[in-house]
Amino acid sequence: MPTQQPPARRERKKAETRRAIADAALRLFALRGFDAVTVNEVAEAADVSAKTVFNYFPVKEQLFYEHEPLLAGDPAEVVRHRPGGRAAVALRGLLRAKPAGDLALFGRVYRDSDTLRAYGRELFAARERALAESMARTGTGSAAETATGSPAGPPAVPSAGALAGSVTEAGADGMGGLRARILAAAVLGPLRQVWESILLEAAGRVPPAEAVARGVRTLEDAYAVLSSAFEGLEGREPAEGSAALPQPLGEQPRAVRGERPSIRRVAGLAGVSATTVSHTLNGRRPVAEETRRRVLRAIEELGYRPNVLARGLRTSRSQTIGLIIPDITNPFYPALARGLQDVLGPAGYDQIISNTDGVRRAEQAAIEQMIARQVDGLAFAVFHTHAEDLLPVIDAGIPVVRLGGRLAQRGVDVVHSDDEGGAAEATRHLLAQGYRRIAFVCGPAAEGPAAERVAGYRAALAEAGVPAGRALVEHTEFSRAGGAEGVARLLELPEPPDAVLCANDVMAIGALDVAALRGLRVPDDLAVMGFDDIDAAGLVSPGLTTMANPAREIGQATATRLLERLNGTTGEPSTELVIPSRLVRRHSA
């Protein structure tokens, strides 16, 4: 008769099997991405059956979150009783200051999977419900406070101070459950945003220790700022000076080298509460003049700068605008970014720039990243993105400006140069110079602005009664090498062109390279014309005839439209702004 294993040994064996399955899964996710790996493949890698995998992990996403490195247990477990039937949340128990595992690897897999990001939101929603229920059961006392110590193990979040005030016992005034949900959302909202920002930074090659330290400081500042909201729930304001008495700077807690002074250090030096510092900075509540002067002196002495992300947690603004472009090496796009900054900088906004190489999947991934980083607005130099790709941004309530293409969907503004009219004018200029076999070199699929320019080119030829053969339109990459390859193929035609119009100046410079290699004289043997009028267009030899596409002006107009959307001063559902292009005559055509 077989003997049963002792319970302790059985549980140890189960734990080992569970860990082996999760480890095998993570290795596969790191190699191929979460969405590409099947449960059967995980089972094979762990040398168990698929049924065994499902016994331990009923949902595939749990295989990944088994390795979650930052969260320190369920928030409901850190609710503790206080005298008078009240409860408190020990903030120190929510986030690890030292990750348990490979943070950068976890972040990369998380970043690249829509499924995992959606499951992460569900995970936090479930934690928020559990926290609210736990607080309601205990009578829902104060929102949160810092534990004075922590059990052995990784250091926890540094002191975040108490989110003030007790809330009436559940049921006494019919509001206990509602207040519990408000408090739980206030605790978990900043935690989720900081948790995700740490993952994305670590995935983006920020050293994990630096990403965690920055997130910990942000969370501390966020909870300090949010304390005023909880005071508002109870209708009371702490007396000024209720925090630590003013102390000489030398007696303040020493900051780590390179660490930004926190709002709590400012409060300690000024002898006021962190809430009073917040009110001094945002001006939402009156502060006595003497107190205001003390706070400003402390800010100046410590070199304090408000934490933008912590402020965003309170205002629901990140003060950032996303810019997605196809080729950062093309001088047109840095000029466009400069135009955005001309307007956004004075308004207090920063830019996040993402380069896609004009690849649709990369454009889609960039959109997802911008949503994850919670940008306030998005400017998109569109090439292959379709209308449905922008739906997640629209659904998230993020204003979008497309840089190019036609006005195609509600909720998306368009700012662009007159691509079709400019290409038509360029073609007419070549026709006026006597060229009749005019070719066009454009992007891989002639989408976005390139499609507009091809349409203008064809329209001008048709207007002049000149044939526009399919062989004369060459699709290639939007680069110098792409322009060179496209023109080289055109020159191999039985009847080569006598003029070439390129979709941008960088491609046109590649056309000049090929002409020089083949000993062709420009413009006598082959005329070359570009589009954009970048600085290099006037430096090459011969000087490039082109259509000026005012990149900086387009950037300024785009930023202005985004700010109008953010400030609610534009009521139309969608708008289109066309910036005229103009002919620049040089010697290549």
C-alpha positions as CSV (number, residue, x, y, z in Angstrom):
1,M,0.0,0.0,0.0
2,P,1.6,3.3,-1.0
3,T,2.5,5.7,1.7
4,Q,1.3,9.3,1.5
5,Q,3.9,12.1,1.6
6,P,3.9,14.3,4.7
7,P,1.9,17.5,4.2
8,A,5.0,19.7,4.5
9,R,6.8,17.8,1.9
10,R,3.8,17.8,-0.4
11,E,3.5,21.6,-0.1
12,R,7.2,22.0,-0.8
13,K,6.9,19.9,-3.9
14,K,3.9,21.9,-5.1
15,A,5.8,25.2,-4.5
16,E,8.8,23.8,-6.5
17,T,6.5,22.8,-9.4
18,R,4.8,26.1,-9.4
19,R,8.1,27.9,-9.5
20,A,9.5,25.7,-12.3
21,I,6.5,26.4,-14.4
22,A,6.7,30.2,-13.8
23,D,10.4,30.3,-14.5
24,A,10.1,28.3,-17.8
25,A,7.3,30.7,-18.8
26,L,9.3,33.8,-18.1
27,R,12.3,32.5,-20.2
28,L,9.9,31.9,-23.1
29,F,8.3,35.4,-22.7
30,A,11.7,37.0,-22.7
31,L,12.7,35.3,-25.9
32,R,9.5,35.6,-27.9
33,G,7.2,38.0,-26.1
34,F,4.2,37.1,-24.0
35,D,1.5,37.0,-26.7
36,A,3.5,34.6,-28.9
37,V,3.9,31.9,-26.3
38,T,1.3,29.2,-25.8
39,V,0.5,27.3,-22.6
40,N,1.4,24.1,-24.3
41,E,4.9,25.5,-25.0
42,V,5.3,26.5,-21.4
43,A,4.2,23.0,-20.3
44,E,6.8,21.4,-22.6
45,A,9.6,23.7,-21.3
46,A,8.7,22.9,-17.7
47,D,8.3,19.2,-18.5
48,V,4.8,19.0,-17.1
49,S,1.4,18.6,-18.8
50,A,-0.7,21.6,-19.9
51,K,-3.3,20.5,-17.4
52,T,-0.7,20.8,-14.6
53,V,0.0,24.4,-15.8
54,F,-3.7,25.3,-15.6
55,N,-4.0,23.7,-12.2
56,Y,-1.4,26.2,-10.9
57,F,-2.2,29.1,-13.2
58,P,-5.8,29.2,-14.4
59,V,-5.1,32.4,-16.4
60,K,-2.1,32.6,-18.7
61,E,-1.2,36.1,-17.5
62,Q,-0.7,34.8,-14.0
63,L,2.4,32.9,-15.3
64,F,4.0,36.3,-15.9
65,Y,2.8,38.1,-12.8
66,E,4.1,35.3,-10.6
67,H,7.5,37.2,-11.1
68,E,6.0,40.6,-10.3
69,P,9.0,42.4,-8.7
70,L,7.7,45.6,-7.1
71,L,4.4,45.1,-5.3
72,A,4.8,44.1,-1.7
73,G,1.6,42.1,-1.0
74,D,-2.1,42.8,-1.2
75,P,-2.9,46.4,0.0
76,A,-5.8,44.9,2.0
77,E,-3.3,43.1,4.1
78,V,-1.6,46.3,5.2
79,V,-4.8,47.7,6.7
80,R,-4.5,47.8,10.5
81,H,-6.7,48.7,13.4
82,R,-6.3,51.9,15.3
83,P,-8.0,53.0,18.6
84,G,-11.6,54.0,18.2
85,G,-12.6,51.5,15.5
86,R,-10.6,53.2,12.9
87,A,-8.2,51.8,10.3
88,A,-5.0,52.9,8.6
89,V,-3.0,51.8,5.6
90,A,0.7,51.4,6.2
91,L,2.1,52.9,3.0
92,R,5.5,51.4,3.7
93,G,4.1,48.0,2.9
94,L,2.9,48.8,-0.7
95,L,6.0,49.0,-2.8
96,R,9.4,47.3,-2.6
97,A,12.5,49.6,-2.6
98,K,14.5,46.7,-3.9
99,P,12.9,44.7,-6.7
100,A,12.5,41.0,-6.2
101,G,13.8,39.8,-9.6
102,D,15.0,41.1,-12.9
103,L,13.1,44.4,-13.2
104,A,14.4,45.3,-16.6
105,L,13.4,42.0,-18.1
106,F,10.0,42.1,-16.5
107,G,9.5,45.7,-17.8
108,R,10.4,44.8,-21.4
109,V,7.9,41.9,-21.5
110,Y,5.2,44.0,-19.9
111,R,5.9,47.0,-22.2
112,D,5.5,44.9,-25.4
113,S,2.2,43.2,-24.6
114,D,-1.3,44.8,-24.7
115,T,-2.6,41.8,-22.9
116,L,-0.3,42.2,-19.9
117,R,-1.0,45.9,-19.6
118,A,-4.7,45.3,-19.6
119,Y,-4.3,42.5,-17.0
120,G,-2.2,44.9,-14.9
121,R,-5.1,47.4,-14.8
122,E,-7.5,44.6,-13.8
123,L,-5.0,43.6,-11.1
124,F,-5.0,47.0,-9.6
125,A,-8.8,47.3,-9.9
126,A,-9.2,44.1,-7.8
127,R,-6.7,45.4,-5.2
128,E,-8.6,48.6,-5.0
129,R,-11.8,46.8,-4.4
130,A,-10.2,44.6,-1.7
131,L,-8.6,47.6,0.0
132,A,-11.9,49.5,0.1
133,E,-13.8,46.4,1.4
134,S,-11.2,45.9,4.1
135,M,-11.3,49.6,5.2
136,A,-15.1,49.6,5.2
137,R,-15.2,46.4,7.4
138,T,-12.8,48.0,10.0
139,G,-14.8,51.3,10.1
140,T,-12.6,53.1,7.6
141,G,-10.4,55.3,9.7
142,S,-7.6,57.4,8.4
143,A,-6.6,57.0,4.8
144,A,-3.0,56.1,5.2
145,E,0.0,56.5,7.5
146,T,3.6,55.3,7.6
147,A,4.5,52.3,9.7
148,T,7.3,53.1,12.1
149,G,9.1,49.9,11.2
150,S,9.0,47.0,8.7
151,P,9.6,43.3,9.0
152,A,12.9,41.8,7.9
153,G,13.4,41.8,4.2
154,P,13.8,44.4,1.5
155,P,13.5,48.1,2.6
156,A,10.1,49.5,1.9
157,V,8.9,52.9,0.8
158,P,10.4,55.8,2.8
159,S,8.2,57.7,5.1
160,A,5.4,59.3,3.2
161,G,3.6,60.9,6.2
162,A,0.0,60.5,7.2
163,L,-2.9,61.1,4.9
164,A,-4.8,62.9,7.5
165,G,-8.2,62.5,9.2
166,S,-10.5,59.8,10.3
167,V,-13.7,59.0,8.3
168,T,-17.0,58.3,10.0
169,E,-17.6,54.7,10.8
170,A,-19.4,52.8,8.0
171,G,-23.1,53.1,8.2
172,A,-23.2,55.9,10.7
173,D,-23.9,58.5,8.1
174,G,-24.4,56.3,5.0
175,M,-21.1,57.5,3.5
176,G,-18.6,55.1,5.0
177,G,-18.5,52.8,2.0
178,L,-18.2,55.6,-0.4
179,R,-15.4,57.2,1.5
180,A,-13.6,53.9,1.8
181,R,-13.7,53.6,-2.1
182,I,-12.4,57.2,-2.4
183,L,-9.6,56.5,0.0
184,A,-8.7,53.2,-1.6
185,A,-8.6,54.9,-5.1
186,A,-6.4,57.7,-3.8
187,V,-3.9,55.2,-2.3
188,L,-3.9,52.8,-5.3
189,G,-4.0,55.4,-8.1
190,P,-0.6,56.9,-7.5
191,L,0.8,53.4,-6.7
192,R,-0.3,52.1,-10.1
193,Q,1.1,55.0,-12.0
194,V,4.4,54.9,-10.2
195,W,4.6,51.1,-10.6
196,E,4.1,51.3,-14.3
197,S,6.5,54.2,-14.7
198,I,9.2,52.3,-13.0
199,L,8.7,49.3,-15.3
200,L,8.7,51.4,-18.4
201,E,11.9,53.3,-17.3
202,A,13.7,50.0,-16.5
203,A,12.6,48.6,-19.9
204,G,14.0,51.7,-21.5
205,R,17.5,51.1,-20.1
206,V,17.3,53.3,-17.1
207,P,19.3,51.5,-14.4
208,P,16.7,49.6,-12.2
209,A,18.0,51.1,-8.9
210,E,17.7,54.6,-10.3
211,A,14.1,53.9,-11.7
212,V,13.0,52.5,-8.3
213,A,14.5,55.3,-6.3
214,R,12.9,57.9,-8.5
215,G,9.5,56.1,-8.3
216,V,9.8,55.8,-4.5
217,R,10.4,59.6,-4.2
218,T,7.5,60.3,-6.6
219,L,5.2,58.2,-4.5
220,E,6.3,59.9,-1.3
221,D,5.6,63.3,-2.8
222,A,2.3,62.2,-4.3
223,Y,1.0,61.0,-0.9
224,A,2.2,64.2,0.7
225,V,0.4,66.3,-1.8
226,L,-2.8,64.2,-1.7
227,S,-3.0,64.6,2.1
228,S,-4.8,68.0,1.5
229,A,-7.6,66.1,-0.3
230,F,-8.3,64.0,2.7
231,E,-8.3,67.0,5.0
232,G,-10.9,68.4,2.6
233,L,-13.1,65.3,3.1
234,E,-13.3,66.1,6.8
235,G,-13.6,69.9,6.3
236,R,-10.6,70.7,8.4
237,E,-7.2,72.2,7.8
238,P,-4.2,71.3,10.0
239,A,-2.9,74.3,12.0
240,E,0.1,75.9,10.4
241,G,3.2,74.7,12.2
242,S,1.7,71.4,13.2
243,A,4.6,69.6,11.5
244,A,8.1,69.8,12.8
245,L,9.5,73.1,14.2
246,P,11.9,75.0,12.0
247,Q,15.4,73.5,12.2
248,P,18.8,74.6,10.8
249,L,19.5,72.9,7.4
250,G,22.3,70.9,8.9
251,E,19.9,69.2,11.2
252,Q,17.6,68.1,8.4
253,P,17.8,64.5,7.2
254,R,20.7,64.2,4.8
255,A,19.7,63.6,1.2
256,V,21.4,61.0,-0.9
257,R,23.9,62.6,-3.3
258,G,22.0,63.6,-6.4
259,E,18.6,63.1,-4.8
260,R,16.0,65.8,-5.3
261,P,14.8,67.4,-2.0
262,S,11.3,66.3,-1.2
263,I,8.3,68.4,-0.2
264,R,8.6,66.9,3.3
265,R,12.1,68.2,3.8
266,V,10.8,71.7,2.7
267,A,8.0,71.4,5.3
268,G,10.4,70.3,8.0
269,L,12.8,73.2,7.4
270,A,9.9,75.8,7.2
271,G,8.2,74.3,10.3
272,V,4.9,73.7,8.5
273,S,2.9,70.8,7.1
274,A,3.5,69.4,3.6
275,T,0.0,70.5,2.8
276,T,0.9,74.1,3.6
277,V,3.9,73.8,1.2
278,S,1.5,72.5,-1.4
279,H,-0.9,75.3,-0.9
280,T,1.9,77.8,-1.1
281,L,3.0,76.4,-4.5
282,N,-0.4,76.0,-6.1
283,G,-2.2,79.0,-4.6
284,R,-5.4,77.1,-4.1
285,R,-5.8,78.1,-0.5
286,P,-4.7,81.3,1.3
287,V,-1.4,81.0,3.3
288,A,-0.3,83.7,5.8
289,E,2.3,86.0,4.4
290,E,4.9,85.1,7.1
291,T,4.3,81.4,6.5
292,R,4.6,81.9,2.8
293,R,7.9,83.6,3.2
294,R,9.2,80.8,5.4
295,V,8.2,78.2,2.8
296,L,9.8,80.1,-0.1
297,R,13.0,80.6,1.9
298,A,13.1,76.8,2.6
299,I,12.5,76.1,-1.1
300,E,15.3,78.3,-2.1
301,E,17.7,77.0,0.5
302,L,17.1,73.3,-0.4
303,G,16.8,73.9,-4.2
304,Y,13.5,72.2,-4.2
305,R,11.7,71.7,-7.5
306,P,8.1,70.4,-7.6
307,N,7.8,66.8,-8.8
308,V,6.1,66.9,-12.1
309,L,4.8,63.3,-12.0
310,A,3.5,63.8,-8.4
311,R,1.7,67.0,-9.6
312,G,0.3,65.1,-12.5
313,L,-1.2,62.5,-10.1
314,R,-3.2,65.3,-8.5
315,T,-4.1,67.3,-11.6
316,S,-4.4,64.3,-14.1
317,R,-1.9,66.1,-16.3
318,S,1.6,64.8,-17.0
319,Q,2.7,68.1,-18.7
320,T,4.1,66.1,-21.6
321,I,3.2,65.9,-25.3
322,G,4.1,62.9,-27.4
323,L,5.7,63.3,-30.9
324,I,5.8,60.3,-33.1
325,I,8.0,60.7,-36.2
326,P,9.3,58.3,-38.9
327,D,12.9,59.3,-39.2
328,I,14.7,61.5,-36.6
329,T,17.8,61.7,-38.9
330,N,15.8,63.6,-41.5
331,P,16.4,67.3,-40.7
332,F,12.8,68.1,-41.4
333,Y,11.6,66.4,-38.1
334,P,14.1,68.1,-35.7
335,A,12.9,71.4,-37.2
336,L,9.3,70.3,-36.6
337,A,10.1,69.3,-33.0
338,R,11.7,72.7,-32.5
339,G,8.5,74.4,-33.7
340,L,6.4,72.4,-31.1
341,Q,8.9,73.3,-28.4
342,D,8.6,77.0,-29.3
343,V,5.0,76.9,-28.2
344,L,5.0,74.1,-25.6
345,G,8.0,75.2,-23.6
346,P,6.5,78.6,-22.4
347,A,3.3,76.7,-21.6
348,G,5.1,74.4,-19.2
349,Y,5.1,71.2,-21.4
350,D,7.9,68.8,-22.3
351,Q,8.1,66.5,-25.3
352,I,8.6,62.7,-25.6
353,I,9.8,61.8,-29.1
354,S,9.5,58.3,-30.6
355,N,11.1,57.2,-33.9
356,T,9.3,54.6,-35.9
357,D,11.2,54.2,-39.2
358,G,7.8,54.6,-40.9
359,V,6.9,51.0,-40.0
360,R,3.2,50.5,-39.1
361,R,3.8,48.0,-36.3
362,A,6.4,50.4,-34.8
363,E,3.8,53.3,-35.1
364,Q,1.2,51.2,-33.3
365,A,3.7,50.3,-30.5
366,A,4.7,54.0,-30.2
367,I,1.0,54.9,-29.8
368,E,0.7,52.3,-27.0
369,Q,3.8,53.7,-25.3
370,M,2.5,57.2,-25.4
371,I,-0.8,56.1,-23.8
372,A,1.1,54.2,-21.1
373,R,3.3,57.2,-20.4
374,Q,0.0,59.2,-20.0
375,V,0.9,62.1,-22.4
376,D,-1.5,64.9,-22.4
377,G,-1.5,65.2,-26.2
378,L,-0.1,63.5,-29.2
379,A,1.4,64.8,-32.5
380,F,1.8,62.1,-35.1
381,A,3.7,62.3,-38.4
382,V,1.6,59.6,-40.0
383,F,2.8,57.3,-42.7
384,H,1.2,53.9,-42.5
385,T,-1.1,54.2,-39.4
386,H,-4.8,53.6,-40.2
387,A,-7.7,55.4,-38.6
388,E,-8.4,52.4,-36.3
389,D,-4.9,52.5,-34.9
390,L,-5.7,55.9,-33.3
391,L,-8.9,54.7,-31.6
392,P,-7.1,53.8,-28.3
393,V,-5.8,57.4,-28.1
394,I,-9.2,58.9,-28.8
395,D,-10.8,56.5,-26.3
396,A,-8.3,57.6,-23.7
397,G,-9.4,61.2,-24.2
398,I,-6.0,62.3,-25.5
399,P,-6.0,65.1,-28.1
400,V,-4.4,64.0,-31.3
401,V,-3.0,66.0,-34.2
402,R,-2.0,64.1,-37.4
403,L,0.9,65.7,-39.3
404,G,-0.1,64.8,-42.9
405,G,-2.8,62.8,-44.6
406,R,-6.5,63.7,-45.0
407,L,-9.0,64.6,-42.3
408,A,-10.4,61.1,-41.9
409,Q,-11.9,60.7,-38.4
410,R,-13.7,62.4,-35.6
411,G,-11.6,63.5,-32.7
412,V,-8.4,63.9,-34.7
413,D,-7.1,67.2,-35.9
414,V,-4.8,67.5,-39.0
415,V,-2.0,70.0,-39.6
416,H,0.0,69.6,-42.8
417,S,1.6,71.3,-45.7
418,D,-0.2,71.4,-49.0
419,D,1.2,68.1,-50.1
420,E,-0.9,67.6,-53.2
421,G,-0.8,71.2,-54.3
422,G,2.9,71.5,-53.7
423,A,3.7,68.3,-55.7
424,A,1.4,69.6,-58.5
425,E,3.3,73.0,-58.5
426,A,6.7,71.1,-58.6
427,T,5.6,69.1,-61.5
428,R,4.3,72.1,-63.4
429,H,7.7,73.8,-62.8
430,L,9.5,70.8,-64.4
431,L,7.0,70.8,-67.3
432,A,7.6,74.6,-67.8
433,Q,11.4,73.9,-68.0
434,G,10.7,71.6,-71.0
435,Y,10.9,68.1,-69.2
436,R,8.4,65.6,-70.4
437,R,9.4,62.2,-69.0
438,I,9.1,63.1,-65.3
439,A,9.4,60.3,-62.7
440,F,8.4,60.3,-59.1
441,V,10.3,58.6,-56.2
442,C,8.1,58.2,-53.2
443,G,7.7,56.0,-50.1
444,P,7.2,52.2,-49.8
445,A,3.4,52.2,-50.2
446,A,2.6,55.8,-51.1
447,E,0.6,56.4,-47.9
448,G,0.2,59.5,-45.9
449,P,1.8,62.7,-47.3
450,A,3.6,60.7,-50.1
451,A,0.2,59.6,-51.4
452,E,-0.9,63.2,-51.5
453,R,2.2,64.2,-53.4
454,V,1.8,61.3,-55.9
455,A,-1.8,62.5,-56.5
456,G,-0.6,66.1,-57.2
457,Y,2.1,64.8,-59.5
458,R,-0.4,62.8,-61.6
459,A,-2.9,65.6,-61.7
460,A,-0.4,68.1,-63.1
461,L,0.7,65.6,-65.8
462,A,-2.9,64.9,-66.7
463,E,-3.6,68.6,-66.9
464,A,-0.7,69.0,-69.4
465,G,-1.7,66.0,-71.4
466,V,1.6,64.2,-70.5
467,P,1.4,60.4,-69.9
468,A,2.1,59.3,-66.4
469,G,3.2,55.7,-66.8
470,R,3.3,53.3,-63.8
471,A,6.9,52.5,-64.4
472,L,7.8,56.1,-63.7
473,V,6.6,56.0,-60.1
474,E,9.2,54.2,-57.9
475,H,8.5,53.1,-54.3
476,T,11.4,53.0,-52.0
477,E,12.5,54.1,-48.5
478,F,12.3,57.7,-47.2
479,S,16.1,58.0,-47.0
480,R,19.2,59.1,-48.9
481,A,19.9,55.4,-49.8
482,G,16.3,54.8,-50.7
483,G,16.3,57.8,-53.1
484,A,19.5,56.6,-54.7
485,E,18.1,53.0,-55.2
486,G,14.9,54.3,-56.6
487,V,16.6,56.6,-59.2
488,A,19.1,53.9,-60.1
489,R,16.2,51.6,-61.0
490,L,14.5,54.4,-63.0
491,L,17.7,55.0,-65.0
492,E,17.7,51.3,-66.0
493,L,14.4,51.7,-67.8
494,P,14.4,51.4,-71.7
495,E,13.3,55.0,-71.7
496,P,14.8,56.6,-68.6
497,P,13.3,59.8,-67.2
498,D,14.7,63.2,-68.0
499,A,13.6,64.6,-64.6
500,V,12.9,63.1,-61.2
501,L,10.7,64.5,-58.4
502,C,11.4,63.1,-55.0
503,A,9.1,62.9,-52.0
504,N,11.6,64.6,-49.7
505,D,15.0,66.4,-50.0
506,V,17.0,63.6,-48.4
507,M,15.8,61.2,-51.2
508,A,16.7,63.9,-53.7
509,I,20.2,64.1,-52.4
510,G,20.5,60.4,-52.9
511,A,19.4,61.0,-56.5
512,L,22.2,63.5,-57.0
513,D,24.6,60.9,-55.7
514,V,23.6,58.4,-58.4
515,A,23.7,61.1,-61.1
516,A,27.3,62.0,-60.1
517,L,28.4,58.3,-60.0
518,R,27.0,57.8,-63.5
519,G,28.6,60.9,-64.9
520,L,25.2,62.6,-65.6
521,R,25.1,66.4,-65.6
522,V,22.3,67.9,-63.4
523,P,20.1,69.4,-64.7
524,D,21.2,69.0,-68.4
525,D,21.0,65.2,-68.5
526,L,18.7,64.7,-65.5
527,A,16.8,67.3,-63.5
528,V,16.3,66.5,-59.8
529,M,13.8,68.1,-57.5
530,G,13.0,67.6,-53.8
531,F,10.4,68.5,-51.2
532,D,10.8,70.2,-47.8
533,D,13.7,72.7,-48.3
534,I,15.9,71.4,-45.4
535,D,19.2,73.3,-44.8
536,A,21.2,70.7,-46.8
537,A,19.2,71.5,-49.9
538,G,21.1,74.8,-50.3
539,L,24.5,73.2,-49.5
540,V,24.7,70.4,-52.0
541,S,26.1,70.9,-55.5
542,P,24.2,71.8,-57.6
543,G,21.8,73.5,-55.2
544,L,18.5,71.6,-54.9
545,T,15.4,73.0,-56.4
546,T,12.6,72.0,-54.0
547,M,9.2,72.9,-52.5
548,A,9.6,74.6,-49.1
549,N,7.6,72.7,-46.5
550,P,7.8,75.0,-43.4
551,A,8.6,72.4,-40.7
552,R,9.0,74.8,-37.8
553,E,5.8,76.6,-38.7
554,I,3.9,73.3,-38.9
555,G,5.3,72.3,-35.4
556,Q,4.2,75.7,-34.0
557,A,0.7,75.3,-35.5
558,T,0.4,71.7,-34.1
559,A,1.4,72.7,-30.6
560,T,-1.1,75.6,-30.7
561,R,-3.9,73.3,-31.7
562,L,-3.0,70.8,-29.0
563,L,-3.0,73.5,-26.3
564,E,-6.4,74.7,-27.6
565,R,-7.7,71.2,-27.1
566,L,-6.3,70.8,-23.7
567,N,-7.6,74.2,-22.6
568,G,-11.1,73.5,-24.1
569,T,-11.0,76.5,-26.4
570,T,-11.7,74.6,-29.6
571,G,-15.3,73.3,-29.9
572,E,-15.2,71.6,-33.3
573,P,-14.9,67.8,-33.2
574,S,-12.1,67.8,-35.9
575,T,-10.2,70.5,-37.7
576,E,-7.8,70.7,-40.7
577,L,-5.1,73.3,-41.1
578,V,-3.1,73.4,-44.3
579,I,0.2,75.3,-44.4
580,P,1.0,76.4,-48.0
581,S,4.3,75.2,-49.6
582,R,6.3,77.4,-52.0
583,L,8.7,76.8,-54.9
584,V,12.4,77.4,-54.1
585,R,14.4,77.7,-57.4
586,R,18.0,76.6,-57.3
587,H,20.1,74.8,-60.0
588,S,19.2,71.2,-60.0
589,A,16.0,71.7,-62.1
